[in-house]
Amino acid sequence: MVDSQPIVAVTAGEPAGIGPELCAHLALRDWGVHPVVLGDAGLIESRLGPLDRKLRVREWQPGSVGEAGTLDVLHLPLARACHPGRVDAANAAHVLAMLDRATDGCMSGEFAAMVTAPVHKAVINEAGIAFSGHTEYLAERTGTPRVVMMLVGGGLRVALVTTHLPLSAVPAAITPAVLEDTLRILHRDLRARFGLEEPRILVAGLNPHAGEGGHMGREEIDIIEPVLARLRAEGMQLHGPLPADTVFVPHTLERGDAVLAMYHDQGLPVLKYASFGGGVNITLGLPIVRTSVDHGTALDLAGTGRADPGSLFAAMQLAVDIVGRGHG
């Protein structure tokens, strides 16, 4: 019997964190796809906790059919035994091996999408591997020159022009080319992956009060407004630059389908306040579908059985929805 359902690869993330146990919960639902968890099978089985009487862990082989109550794991062994809550740089390569295998499978068509549990950036860097985040790593791995991070949740979609940069580096990073590329990617994927025929995008300014006519900075006048004008002339529905302190008020949000923030902590605190524990991080612009949880490794909860799988469920559901639209 051949598996007829699309396969969604789920990377278990930092082995000392909550990722392995969150992934086990996926086997409790019928997703309409076949979730396959990438990670160390023995580790995941050891983290079943309260689920150990409901699930069995099986090493997945290509072509095997999903079964109710069975967690299929594509076994990628740890370099060193792992203890909940105690990160170990020796396992950094294992974490990246999961991402590499999932990416390669998505690129080849073996997997329809990938969903990622959280990783611990610091321990990967401590292992001597430069790593600033999933978004940047997957862009490099797939040869994608520019990607866009967007979080979805709490009724909001918030995309970012810049991601993991020091605040002091943000203004120089927002060039006309970067802003234009970001808007084109956001517009295209809102259409292709979210089914919005004419997406409306609310664009935040960089400076307080969107620069106050140049009195609080000229980036809006010199960079943002000319790019928006050029793209509006092509037919894009763009509103802004808008003051970031009021772009999230209800009567403004009603005018848009997504908000484009200039930097990480301009846009994400509001979204995470509205949706934390149920939000999803999606990387736009990739040739593959990738969604992720909106939280970190929660080392203090690892192995306790108390971690909430809500965000992972939301990430899986969004991946399923996109695959169902035929945009893998």
C-alpha positions in Angstrom: 0.0 0.0 0.0 1.4 3.4 -1.0 0.9 6.5 1.1 -1.4 8.8 -0.9 -1.5 11.7 1.5 0.9 14.6 1.2 3.8 14.3 3.6 4.6 17.2 5.9 8.0 17.1 7.5 8.2 18.4 11.1 11.6 19.1 12.6 11.8 18.4 16.3 14.1 21.4 17.0 16.4 21.7 20.0 16.5 18.3 21.6 16.8 19.7 25.1 13.7 21.9 24.6 10.0 21.3 24.3 10.0 20.6 20.5 10.3 16.8 20.7 7.3 16.4 23.1 5.2 19.0 21.2 5.7 17.0 18.0 4.3 13.9 19.5 1.0 15.6 19.9 0.6 15.8 16.1 -0.3 12.1 16.0 -3.4 12.7 18.1 -5.2 14.4 15.2 -6.2 13.6 11.6 -4.6 16.4 9.6 -5.5 15.2 6.1 -1.8 14.9 5.5 0.9 12.5 6.8 3.1 14.3 9.4 6.6 12.8 9.7 8.7 14.0 12.5 12.4 14.4 11.9 14.5 13.8 15.0 16.0 11.1 17.2 13.4 8.4 17.6 14.6 7.3 21.0 14.6 10.8 22.3 11.1 11.5 21.1 9.8 8.2 22.6 11.4 9.2 25.9 9.5 12.5 25.9 6.0 11.1 25.3 5.1 11.5 29.0 1.3 11.4 29.4 1.0 10.4 25.8 2.9 7.1 26.2 -0.3 5.0 26.5 -1.9 6.7 23.5 0.8 6.6 20.9 3.5 4.4 19.5 6.7 5.7 17.9 7.6 4.1 14.6 10.7 4.7 12.4 9.3 6.1 9.1 10.3 4.6 5.8 9.5 6.3 2.5 6.1 5.0 1.2 4.8 3.8 4.6 1.2 4.7 5.3 0.3 6.8 8.3 -1.7 5.0 11.0 -3.9 6.5 13.7 -2.1 6.6 17.0 1.3 6.1 15.4 4.0 8.8 15.4 6.2 8.4 12.4 9.8 9.5 13.0 12.5 9.9 10.3 15.3 8.9 12.6 18.3 11.3 12.7 20.5 10.3 15.7 21.7 12.6 18.4 25.5 13.0 18.6 25.3 12.8 22.4 22.6 11.8 24.9 20.3 14.7 25.7 18.7 15.7 29.0 15.6 17.9 29.2 16.5 21.6 29.8 20.3 21.1 29.3 21.5 22.3 25.9 24.7 20.7 24.5 26.7 22.2 21.6 27.6 18.6 20.6 24.1 18.3 19.2 24.1 21.5 17.2 24.9 19.6 13.9 22.0 17.2 14.7 19.6 20.2 14.8 20.9 21.5 11.4 20.7 18.0 9.9 17.0 18.0 10.6 16.6 21.3 8.8 18.8 20.1 5.9 16.9 16.8 5.4 13.5 18.5 5.6 14.6 21.2 3.1 16.0 18.7 0.7 12.9 16.7 0.9 10.7 19.7 0.2 12.9 20.8 -2.7 12.7 17.3 -4.3 9.0 17.0 -3.8 9.2 14.2 -1.3 7.6 16.5 1.3 4.8 18.9 0.6 5.9 21.3 3.3 8.0 21.7 6.4 7.0 22.7 9.9 9.7 23.6 12.4 9.8 23.4 16.2 12.0 25.9 18.0 15.8 25.8 18.0 18.3 27.4 20.4 20.4 29.9 18.3 23.0 30.5 21.0 24.0 26.9 21.4 24.4 26.5 17.6 26.7 29.5 17.5 28.6 28.1 20.5 29.3 25.1 18.4 31.1 27.3 15.9 28.3 27.4 13.4 27.1 30.9 12.4 23.3 30.8 12.7 21.0 33.8 13.1 17.7 31.9 12.6 15.6 29.5 10.6 14.6 32.3 8.1 18.1 33.2 7.1 19.3 29.6 7.2 16.6 28.3 4.9 17.0 31.2 2.5 20.7 30.3 2.1 20.0 26.5 1.9 17.4 27.0 -0.9 19.5 29.7 -2.7 16.8 32.3 -2.3 18.2 35.8 -2.4 15.5 37.4 -0.3 12.8 36.0 2.0 10.3 37.7 4.2 9.3 36.7 7.8 5.6 37.0 8.5 3.8 36.0 11.7 0.1 35.1 11.6 -2.2 34.9 14.6 -4.8 36.8 16.7 -6.5 37.9 13.5 -3.3 39.6 12.3 -0.7 39.1 9.6 2.6 41.0 10.3 5.5 40.9 7.9 9.0 42.4 8.5 11.4 44.3 6.3 14.3 43.5 8.5 14.5 40.6 11.0 17.3 39.7 13.4 19.4 42.8 13.4 20.6 45.1 16.1 18.3 48.2 16.3 21.3 50.4 15.4 21.7 48.6 12.1 18.0 48.8 11.0 17.9 52.2 9.2 20.8 51.4 6.9 19.3 48.1 6.0 16.1 49.6 4.7 17.1 50.5 1.2 14.7 51.1 -1.7 15.6 47.8 -3.3 15.1 45.9 0.0 11.7 47.5 0.6 10.5 46.9 -2.9 11.6 43.3 -2.9 9.9 42.7 0.4 6.7 44.3 -0.8 6.7 42.2 -4.0 7.3 39.0 -2.1 4.6 39.8 0.5 2.1 40.8 -2.2 2.8 37.7 -4.3 2.5 35.2 -1.4 -0.6 36.8 0.1 -2.2 36.0 -3.3 -0.7 32.6 -3.9 -0.6 31.1 -0.4 -3.4 33.0 1.3 -5.9 33.2 -1.5 -6.2 37.1 -1.4 -6.8 38.3 -5.0 -6.1 42.0 -4.2 -4.2 42.1 -0.9 -4.2 45.4 1.0 -0.9 46.1 2.8 -0.5 48.6 5.6 3.0 49.9 5.7 4.4 51.3 8.9 6.9 54.1 8.9 10.3 53.7 10.5 10.4 56.8 12.8 8.0 58.0 15.5 4.9 59.5 13.9 6.2 58.2 10.5 8.8 60.9 10.6 6.5 63.9 11.3 7.0 65.4 7.9 10.8 65.0 8.1 11.2 66.5 11.6 11.8 63.0 13.2 13.7 61.4 10.4 13.7 61.4 6.6 13.5 57.7 5.8 9.8 58.0 5.1 10.3 60.8 2.6 13.5 59.6 1.0 12.9 55.9 0.9 9.5 54.6 1.9 7.1 57.0 0.1 8.9 56.8 -3.3 8.8 53.0 -3.3 5.1 52.9 -2.3 4.2 55.4 -5.0 6.0 53.3 -7.7 4.3 50.1 -6.6 0.9 51.7 -6.3 1.3 52.8 -9.9 1.6 49.1 -10.8 -1.7 48.4 -9.1 -0.7 47.3 -5.5 -3.0 48.4 -2.7 -0.5 50.0 -0.3 -1.4 52.3 2.6 1.3 54.3 4.3 3.8 55.0 5.6 1.6 54.9 8.7 2.7 55.8 12.3 3.6 52.5 13.9 1.9 53.4 17.2 -1.5 53.6 15.5 -1.3 51.1 12.6 -2.6 48.4 14.9 -5.8 50.2 16.1 -8.9 48.5 14.9 -10.2 51.1 12.4 -6.8 51.1 10.6 -6.5 47.3 10.6 -9.9 47.1 8.9 -8.3 48.7 5.8 -5.6 46.0 5.4 -5.0 42.3 5.1 -1.4 42.5 6.4 0.9 44.9 8.1 4.5 45.5 7.0 6.7 46.6 9.9 10.2 47.9 9.4 11.9 45.9 12.1 11.3 42.9 14.5 10.2 44.6 17.7 8.1 47.2 15.8 5.6 44.6 14.6 5.9 41.4 16.6 5.1 42.5 20.2 1.5 43.4 19.2 1.0 40.2 17.3 2.4 38.1 20.1 0.3 39.9 22.6 -2.8 39.0 20.5 -1.8 35.4 19.7 1.0 34.0 21.8 0.8 30.3 22.1 -1.3 30.1 18.9 0.7 32.2 16.4 2.6 31.0 13.4 5.8 32.1 11.8 5.8 31.6 8.0 8.8 32.3 5.6 7.6 34.0 2.4 9.5 34.0 -0.8 10.9 30.4 -0.4 10.4 27.9 -3.2 9.0 25.6 -0.4 6.3 26.0 2.3 7.8 26.5 5.7 5.8 27.4 8.9 6.9 27.4 12.5 5.9 28.0 16.1 6.0 31.5 17.4 7.8 30.7 20.6 11.2 29.5 21.8 12.6 26.3 23.3 11.1 26.8 26.8 13.9 24.8 28.4 12.3 25.1 31.8 9.2 23.2 30.6 11.1 20.5 28.7 10.3 17.0 29.9 7.5 18.1 32.2 4.6 17.3 29.9 3.1 20.7 30.5 4.1 22.4 27.2 1.2 23.6 25.1 1.1 22.4 21.5 -1.2 25.1 20.3 1.3 27.1 18.3 2.6 23.9 16.6 -1.0 22.8 15.8 -1.6 26.3 14.3 1.7 26.0 12.2 0.7 22.6 11.0 -2.8 23.8 10.1 -1.5 26.7 8.1 0.9 24.4 6.2 -2.0 22.1 5.5 -4.2 25.0 4.2 -1.4 26.2 1.9 -0.8 22.7 0.6 -4.5 22.3 0.1 -4.5 25.4 -2.2 -2.0 23.7 -4.4 0.9 26.0 -3.5 3.6 23.7 -2.1 
